[in-house]
Amino acid sequence: MSDAHRKMLTLWVINTRTRSLGDMMAQEDTAVHLQTMEWFAAEASDGVRRIFGPYLSFANWRA
């Protein structure tokens, strides 16, 4: 969870800085933002299955 918390804080800092720049993301933030968003997307689709799979039967869930 500390990894997710650290990444969420990174996104919060980038989003706050972007808002302060009139909704224009700084060039140095774009790569970090993209990588972090991709990490969250991967965790949301596959990561939770690895973590909670032993406790839940995902096969019985509707996709």
C-alpha positions in Angstrom: 0.0 0.0 0.0 2.9 2.4 0.6 3.8 2.2 -3.1 0.2 3.2 -4.1 0.2 6.0 -1.5 3.5 7.3 -2.8 2.2 7.2 -6.4 -1.0 8.9 -5.4 0.9 11.7 -3.8 3.0 12.1 -6.9 -0.2 12.5 -9.0 -1.6 14.9 -6.5 1.5 17.1 -6.7 1.5 17.0 -10.5 -2.2 17.8 -10.7 -1.8 20.7 -8.2 1.1 22.1 -10.2 -0.9 21.7 -13.4 -3.9 23.6 -12.0 -1.5 26.4 -10.9 -0.2 26.7 -14.4 -3.7 27.2 -15.9 -4.3 23.5 -16.6 -1.1 23.2 -18.6 1.0 20.3 -17.5 4.7 21.0 -17.2 6.8 19.1 -19.8 8.9 17.5 -17.0 5.7 16.1 -15.4 4.3 14.4 -18.5 6.4 11.2 -18.5 6.0 10.7 -14.7 2.2 11.3 -15.0 1.8 8.8 -17.8 3.9 6.1 -16.1 2.0 6.6 -12.8 -1.4 6.5 -14.5 -0.4 3.4 -16.4 0.7 1.8 -13.1 -2.7 2.5 -11.5 -4.5 1.2 -14.6 -2.5 -2.1 -14.5 -3.0 -2.4 -10.7 -6.7 -1.8 -11.1 -7.1 -4.5 -13.8 -4.5 -7.2 -12.9 -2.8 -6.2 -9.6 -5.9 -6.7 -7.5 -6.3 -10.2 -8.8 -2.8 -11.1 -7.7 -3.3 -9.6 -4.2 -6.9 -10.6 -3.5 -7.1 -13.7 -5.7 -6.3 -16.2 -2.9 -9.2 -14.8 -0.9 -11.8 -14.2 -3.6 -13.1 -16.3 -6.5 -12.8 -13.9 -9.5 -13.8 -16.6 -11.8 -17.4 -16.4 -10.4 -17.6 -12.7 -11.0 -19.1 -11.2 -14.2 -16.8 -9.3 -16.4 
